[in-house]
């Protein structure tokens, strides 16, 4: 086989998905890449993010240096409910966040524990992004990253002319193909699916959340060691509260979820400043631990939770393809949105490393979709279902705590048990079969 020919790839978006893809592509010198980021610098919104063992496996395969970088900033459960070994295996403790309507089960009563190999692992989004950026060669950061470049349109050209990217600042750029890593509000998604198609835009999920970071010393003083320093879910009617340690146990991350009764979000902005009394009203009647957690939160902004309807495709020929949230944005209830984006980057980088020239981009994008679409779209639905279980809204389950304790411990298995190395082998084999059939 002849030497691969240079292929020019534009990455739209410099978040977790875009950077993981870029790091993976460093292994393939025939791929020339350029990152276009709308913000003035690399930045992430939000605080703590869980990274499952499936995503960790993909991360460490992207670049051996990531293991040390990740371990430097990762946070696990600090204080075990039983012993050191259980701490290492516990993902979340699930308990009631309010009194049950049966009048017997009370706020704080345990429901179940979620166990997994390696236990809980989280990072602060901003710190994680910093570590990923540091793995890019300095020359690349200087020459092949353009900030302040918000994509407003993509012309996929004619014949073999590649794509023309149009930016809000009036500039344009060309490439053989563009990979959209531009998140849930992706402009690239609209180009792939068509701006007038409902699937092109995110939809409100009838859920919203209050988010906060609390100094761990303060959280321990109020809640005690075990409740503050471990990952916990507090379940209740039409809402739940999630807490877990980040920043090496220096902070407790809080996300307090509620359901919007009318199921509508009429504001153009997805984050609304609220007053403390609004948040407290939302959780009136919940248990003392929940009120103690909310009482420590300094900000009371309300974050609307959106996700994507299923996309009919993830690519448009060999010119445009979607990765991460631009392809399959999900709610955070399964704690796996970032993990799926990392997996995407690993698989896409591996496939692009196999192609011989720009005309084979279409084979790579077709293969990526065939390998990734079912799994990633499943996350969107399963994450919604997860919220319904947490909020006592799931069909056939409701507030049946016994059923919840039987269902929840197994709902992550399909995510965590994925062998991403085997998935990439399968993807490469499929690409080669496609190549062979094309050349017959």
N, C-alpha and C positions, 0 to 999 in steps of 0.2 A: 504494500500500500504506500502511496506517495506521501510526502510530508504534508500535514494540514496547512491550508492557506489562511492568512489572517482574516479574522471576522471581527467586525466592530459592533459592540453591544453598548447601548445606552441604558443605564439603570435609572429609572424615575423614582427617586425617593431614597433618602439616606437614613432610614430607621433600621430596626432589627433585621427585617427581611432583606432590605437592600444591601446592608453591610455583610450579612452572612453570605449572601450570594457573591458579593465582590470578593470576600476572603476565599471562598471556594474556587473562584475563577483564577486566583493568583497561581494555582497549580497548573494552569493551562496557558502557556505563553503565546499560543496562537490566537487567544481571545484578547482583543484590546477593548478595555471597558472605560466608560466615563460615567460618573455619578452626577445626576442633576437633582439638587435639593432646593425646595421652595424656601426653607428657613435660612436665616443668615449664618447658621452654624448647625452642626450636628446636635440634635436635641430630641428628647423623648418626653411625652406627656404622661403623667401618672407617677406612681411610686413603686410599690412592690409588685413583682411578677413571679409566679411560680414557674419553675422549669422542671418538667417531668423527666424520668429516666430515658424515655424515648428521645426527647429533645436534646438531653445531655449527650447521648450517643452520637446524634447527628452533629452536634457542635464539635465534639472532640475529633470526629472524622474530618471535618472541614479543615482543621489546622491543628497540629499537635500542640501548638503554643496556647490554644484556647483553654486546655485543661487547667494549666497553672493560673491563667488569668481568671477563669471562672472560680476556681477554688479560693482565690484571694478575696473574692467579694461575696461568695455565697453565704447564706444563713440557713441554719437548720433549727429544729426545735431545740430549745435551750434546756428546759426542765421537764423530765419525764414524769408521766403519771405513775409509772411502775419502777423501771430501772433503766440503766444505760442502754441495754440492748433494745428495749422497747422504744426508747427515744429515737434510736437509729432507724427504726422501721415504721414509726407512726407518721402518717401523712396529715390527717386531721382528726380531731376529736369532735364529735357531733353531739349536741345537747339541746335541750329545750331552752328557748330564749324567753318564753312566757308561759304562764300557767295554761295547761290543756283544758279544753272545754268539758272534759269528763269530770273535772273537779278533783281528780285523784293525782294525776301527774303534774308536777310543779316545775316552774322555771329553775333551770340549773340541773334538772335530772338528766343523766347521761342517756343517749340513744344508741350510739355505736362508735367504734373507732375505725378509721380507714387506714389500712396498712399497705405499704409498698416497699419494694427493695430500695434501700438507700434512704427511706423516709422522706420527709418534707425538705424541699430545697427552693430557696427564693433568692432573688437579687433585686437591688434597686435599679429601676430601668435606666436612669441616667448614668449610674456607675457602670452598668453592663455595657451601655453604648460607648462609654469612654474606653473601656477595655477593647471593644471591637475596633474602634477607630485606631487605637494604638497599634493594631496588627497590620494596618495598611502601610505599605512603604511610604516613607516621607516624600519621595519624589512624586508618587501617585497622588498623595494628599494635596500637593502643591499644583500639579499640572492637570490631574484627571478628575477633579471634583469642582463643580460649579454651584456655589450657593446663590440664593436669591433668584433661582430659576424655577418658577412655578409653571408647570405645563398647562397650557390652555387648549391645546389641540395637537393632533398627530395626523399628518398626511402620509398614508402608507405607500404613496408613490405608484409608479407604473412599471410593470416588468421587473427587472432586477435592480431598480434604482434605490431600494431600501426605503427608509422613512425620513421624514422631515419633522422635527419637533419644534413646536411654536410655544414661546414663553410669554408670560404676562409682561415682562420687561421689554418686549418688542424684538428680542433676539430669536434666532433660529439655530438649529443644529441638525446634522445628518448622522445616520448610522445604518448599519445593515438591518438592525432590529432594535426595538425598545422593549424592555421588560418592566412592567408596571409594578412597582413596590410602593405605590403612593397612597396606601391606606384605605380606610373605609369610605372616604369621600373621593376616591380615585377618579381622575379625569380619563386615565387610560382605560378604565373599565367601560366608561361611556363610549369610547371609540370602538372597543371590541364588541360590545353588545348592542350599540345603537342608542343614542341619547333619548329617544322616544320610548324605549322599552322599559317597562316597570322594573325589570331585574337590574337595570343599570344603576339604580339608586338604593341606598340603605333604607330600611323601614324601622319604625319605632316598635319596640318589643313589649310595650306596656309596663316596662320596669325602669326604675331610676335608682340612683344611689347617692349617698353622701360619703365622701372620702376624707380621710384624715391620717396624719402621722402624729404619734404621741411618744414623747421621750420615755424610754423603757423604765427609767428610775421612777417616773411618775406613775406609770401603769402598774408597776409592781407594788408601789405604795398603796394604790387604790384597790387592785384586784388580787394581789398576792402573786407569788412566783409562778405557780403552775398555770394559772389562767392567763397571765400576761405574756409569759415567755414561750408558749406553745401555740401552734396553729389550731384555731377553734372556729366552729360554726355554731351559731345560736339560731335555732329554727323557730318559726312562729307562723301565725296566720297572715298571709299576704305579705310576708317579708322575711328576711334573715340578715344576720350580722356576721361578718367574717373578720377575724383578726389573725395576724401572724407576725412573727418577728422578722425584721430586715436589718440591714446595715450591721451585721455581726452582732445582733441582739441589742443594738443601741436604740432602736425605734420599734414601736408596735404599729403596724399598718392596719388601718380600719376601713372597711367598706360596708356600709349599712344600706341594704336593698329594700325597696318597697315597690308595691304594685300600684299603678295608676288606674283607678276604677273605670274611667271612661276610655282608657286605652289609646288616648290621642296625645300628640305633642305638637302644639301649634306654634311654638317659638322657633324662630329661625336659628338661634343659637342653641347648642346642645348642652351648655352649662349655664345655669342660672344662679345668681347669688340669692341666698335665702336667709331668713332670720332664724336665730336659735329656737325661738318658739315654734317655728314651722316644723323643724326637725323633731322637736320634742313632741309636738302634736301627732306627728306621723307614727311615733312609737309609744304613744300613751297606752298604758295597760301592760307593757312589757315588764320583764323581771328586773331586779335590782342590778344585776351585772350589766345588762344592756344599758340601763340608764347611767350607770357609772362610766361605761365606755363612752357613751355619747356626751356625757358631762365634761369629759377631758378634751373633746375635739374643739379646736379653735376656729376652723372654718366650717361653714354650713352650706357650701355650694351644692346644688342639685345637678347631678350628671345624668342626662337621658341616655338610655342604653338602646343602641340600634344594632341591627345585623343585616346581612344581605339575603335577599331571596336567591334561590338556586340559579346559578348562571348556566345558560345553555351551552356555553363553551368558555374555555379559559384563554383561547388564542384566536388570532385572525391571521390565517396563513402562516408564513414564515417571517412575518414582519413585527407582530405585536403579541405579547403573552403576559399573563397576570400571575403574580406570586404573592403569597401572604394575604393580608387583609383586603387587598384590592380584588382578590379572587373569591374569598370566602370569609369575610368578616363575621365573627361570632360574638356572642355575649361572653362575659368572663366567668360564668358559673361553673364551667368545667376546668378552669384554670389552664387552658391548653391552646389559646389563640396564638401566643408567641411561639409555643412549641411547634405548632403546625407550620408557622412561617419559617422556622429554622429548618424543619424537615424539607420544606419546599426548596429552600436555598441549597441544601445539600444535594437533593435529587437533580435540580436544574443545573447546578454547576457540574455535576458528574456527567450529565447528558451533553452539555455544551462542550465538555472536554473530549467527547467522542466524535464530534462532527468534523468533516474534512474541509468544508468550505461554507460560504454563506447560503448557497442553495439548499444545504441540508438542514438549515434552521427549521424549516417546516416539519421535517421528520422529528427533530428534537422536541418541538413544541407539541406536536401530536402525541408523542410518546409520554411526555410529562403529563398532559391532560389525562391520558388513559390510565396512568399509574396513580395519579394524585387525586383526581376529581371525586371519586366515590368516598374516599376516606375524609377528605377535607369538608365536603358538603355534609357528611354525617355529623361532624362536630357542631355545625351550626344548629342542626335540629336537636341533637342530644344535649347541647348546652341550654337550650330553651326548656327541654324536658327536665333537666337538672334543677332549674329554678323553680319549676312547678312542684317538684318533689320537696325542695327546701321550704316552699311557701305554702305547703298543704293544699295544693291546687291540682295535683296530678290525678287524672282519671283512674279510678279503681284503687287509689291509694289514699288520697285526701289527708286527713290528720291521723291516720292509723299508724301510730308510732312503731308498732311491731313490724308492719310491712316495710316501713321506711328503714328500720334497722336491718332487715333482710335484703333489701334492694341496694342500698347505697354502697356497701363495701365492694361490690363487683362492677360498678358502673364505669370505672376507669380502666378496667382490664384491657379493653380493645385499644385504648390509647397507649398504655404503658408497654404492652407486650409486643408492639411492632418492632420488627428487626429491620432497621433502616438500611443496614449494609446489604441485607438480602434483597430489600426493595430496590436498591440501586442496581444490584446485579441483574435483577429481573428487568429493570428499565433499560439497561444497556443491551441486554439480549434482545428485547423487543425492538429497540432502535436498529440493531444490526439486521434483524429479520425484515424490517421495513425497508432498509437500504437495499438488501438483496432482492426483494420483490420489485422494488422500483427499477432496478437495473436489469431485470429480466426482459 
